[in-house]
């Protein structure tokens, strides 16, 4: 290229020597300086391109080394088989970027060759330029060329800097690469070979330029000698030597044209070779790019399949970020899975750890008791320990209030409905298996129910023998196992000569009373009862026990059923079995009206062998019968008892 510039200058000098050799020699020196400046710029551009190609070559070689190391030291499957697929896409992008850079350098070389052609055009144009205005036109043309070169250089440097910055950013991504496929390495090796070929072509071009520079130096020396000789000869010229000078000028012109033609042929041949090689390289790169595109599509398909399997992630961006977080198993920590009020069997919380969760006493696990630390730093399940719920504390026929709830260690207050008694504590607490006390609301049908509920004091109690029936009774909680309901008691003088209605309803006080036939019927009609009769005379006591005892209703005249005697007082009531009750105003004996005769009320059988409702202390009537507390089989008819108690208990 510099040689062409020198030829143009020499040709311009010869043309201008016809007018004034001294002035034209000055112009030649000026043009030579201008072309030397342009030549230096072109030389720097070639060196800069070669340096950039070397940098790209080193970058590709480093990529190949890194990929080979990654392939040798990594397990493409491993715990994260999808990782290599994701990174393969990044390597293919880098290769595409390098191809773009090579195309840019190819275009840059083409622009340099275009510049050489423009210099040839300037030379030819200079040959055809007229005499006087050659200096101005040459200056304008060369100034335009220099400006174009400077603009081209600035644009190329800007593009190169951007390209270099882009390459540096992309190369930094290789710090994250752990696995590359052998196919990508093979493609990069081919690309490196192509770059080496391009580098060799550039070296060849540089050699050709160096040859031109040597020729230029020789021609410049010859040119200077010719100019010097011309100056010497022109000083001695006269009109007679003009023809000879013209011949020499024509010979010089022919020599320059031949040299220019030869150089143009060399340039064209070199340009043709480089163009063919660049076209071949471009075709190869396109073919390789198509192969890489196929591999990229395959990788994309693998990524789609991978995304379908990652159903716990919200999107591909989170999947990529999750993969980055999972570059090392030891870096994945799911945190402490221990729920509140619970325990775990290990303190390890790293990736793959399986933990068994247990709840403290009184708490129930909600969720899986076996959890695993997943690759997304999240446990496979979220377990909680909730307090055990005992549920409603209300017993049947009762209510319960739990102001703080019915869960573990909470308390409830239990109350029974009207007519029922609470069996158990009124304040209960929820423990790990249920309420701490089994409470119930029971109907106290008689004294046995009270006794069974834990009451052991003899005294007055309220009973509920039937729904809607409630009254108070005296309970004997001491004798013969306790739980006896007293239906008759005589311990001191009192009036027991009462009417039917009074015996039906009952009368008396705590010391001396008849419970009432209707109440006795209510009791004995609801279950199987036995009767115990405790008798005393002075300091001596005896008893009579009957395993069967029942009183019918008023419609059946409160008829008595009694049987199966045992005891120490003798059986004086068996003859009253199946007998109706009689009072002074209602005789059901169908004989002598024993109630009036004995001033009493009883289940008489021809006045019978027993009568515990007669006059206290004894009273002989006009017929010779004693009206008193009679128990014939112990005392006969002549002596009255000091006290008596009739009491019943369910069997």
CORUR-V75745 format. One record per backbone hydrogen bond with DSSP energy under -0.5 kcal/mol. NH is the residue of the N-H (numbers start at 0). CO is the residue of the C=O. Records with the same first field share a line. If there is no record, write none. Layout:
NH->CO / CO
This chain:
4->0
5->1
6->2
7->3
8->4
9->5
10->6
11->7
12->8
13->9
14->10
15->11
16->12
17->14
18->15
19->15
23->19
24->20
25->21
26->22
27->23
28->24
29->25
30->26
31->27
32->28
33->29
34->30
35->31
36->32
37->33
38->34
39->35
40->36
41->37
42->38
43->39
44->40
45->41
46->42
47->43
48->44
49->45
50->46
51->47
52->48
53->49
54->50
55->51
56->52
57->53
58->54
59->55
60->56
61->57
62->58
63->59
64->60
65->61
66->62
67->63
68->64
69->65
70->66
71->67
72->68
73->69
75->73
82->79
85->81
86->82
87->83
88->84
89->85
90->86
91->87
92->88
93->89
94->90
95->91
96->92
97->93
98->94
99->95
100->96
101->97
102->98
103->99
104->100
105->101
106->102
107->103
108->104
109->105
110->106
111->107
112->108
113->109
114->110
115->111
116->112
117->113
118->114
119->115
120->116
121->117
122->118
123->119
124->120
125->121
126->122
127->123
128->124 / 125
133->130
136->132
137->133
138->134
139->135
140->136
141->137
142->138
143->139
144->140
145->141
146->142
147->143
148->144
149->145
150->146
151->147
152->148
153->149
154->150
155->151
156->152
157->153
158->154
159->155
160->156
161->157
162->158
163->159
164->160
165->161
166->162
167->163
168->164
169->165
170->166
171->167
172->168 / 169
173->170
174->171
175->172
176->173
184->180
185->181
186->182
187->183
188->184
189->185
190->186
191->187
192->188
193->189
194->190
195->191
196->192
197->193
198->194
199->195
200->196
201->197
202->198
203->199
204->200
205->201
206->202
207->203
208->204
209->205
210->206
211->207
212->208
213->209
214->210
215->211
216->212
217->213
218->214
219->215
220->216
221->217
222->218
223->219
224->220
225->221
226->222
227->223
228->224
229->225
230->226
231->227
232->228
233->229
234->230
235->231 / 232
236->233
240->237
241->238
244->240
245->241
246->242
247->243
248->244
249->245
250->246
251->247
252->248
253->249
254->250
255->251
256->252
257->253
258->254
259->255
260->256
261->257
262->258
263->259
264->260
265->261
266->262
267->263
268->264
269->265
270->266
271->267
272->268
273->269
274->270
275->271
276->272
277->273
278->274
279->275
280->276
281->277
282->278
283->279
284->280
285->281
286->282
287->283
288->284
289->285
290->286
291->287
292->288
293->289
294->290
295->291
296->292
297->293
298->294
299->295
300->296
301->297
302->298
303->299
304->300
305->301
306->302
307->303
308->304
309->305
310->308
312->309
318->314
319->315
320->316
321->317
322->318
323->319
324->320
325->321
326->323
330->327
331->328
332->330
333->348
341->338
342->357
344->355
350->328 / 331
351->372
352->349
354->352 / 370
356->354 / 368
357->342
359->340
362->359
363->385
365->383
366->364
370->354
372->352
373->371 / 377
376->373
379->371
382->380
383->365
384->339
385->363 / 383
387->361
389->387 / 405
397->394
398->414
400->412
404->401
407->387
408->429
409->406
411->427
412->400
413->411 / 425
414->398
416->396
419->416
420->441
422->439
423->421
427->411 / 425
429->409
430->428 / 433
435->428
438->436
439->422
440->395
441->420 / 439
443->441
444->442
449->445
450->446
451->447
452->448
453->450
454->449
458->474
460->472
462->470
463->443
465->468
468->465
469->467
470->462
472->460
473->485
474->458 / 472
475->483
476->474
480->477
481->478
483->475
484->647
485->473 / 483
486->645
487->645
488->512
489->643
495->493
497->495
502->498
503->499
504->500
505->501
506->513
508->511
512->488
513->506
514->486
516->502
517->503
518->503
519->515
520->516
521->517
522->518
523->519
524->520
525->522
526->523
528->526 / 548
529->648
530->545
531->646
532->543
533->531 / 644
534->532 / 541
535->642
536->539
539->536
541->534
543->532
544->565
545->530
546->563
547->562
548->528
549->560
551->558
555->552
556->553
557->552
558->555
559->578
560->549
562->547
565->544
567->542
568->542
571->569
575->572
576->573
577->559
578->575
580->556
581->601
582->585
583->497
585->582
587->585
595->592
596->592
597->593
598->595
599->594
601->581
603->601
607->604
610->629
613->627
614->597
615->493
617->614
618->626
620->624
623->620
626->618 / 624
627->625
629->610 / 627
631->608
633->630
634->630
635->630 / 631
640->628
641->535
642->535
643->489
644->533
645->487
646->531 / 644
647->484
648->529
650->527
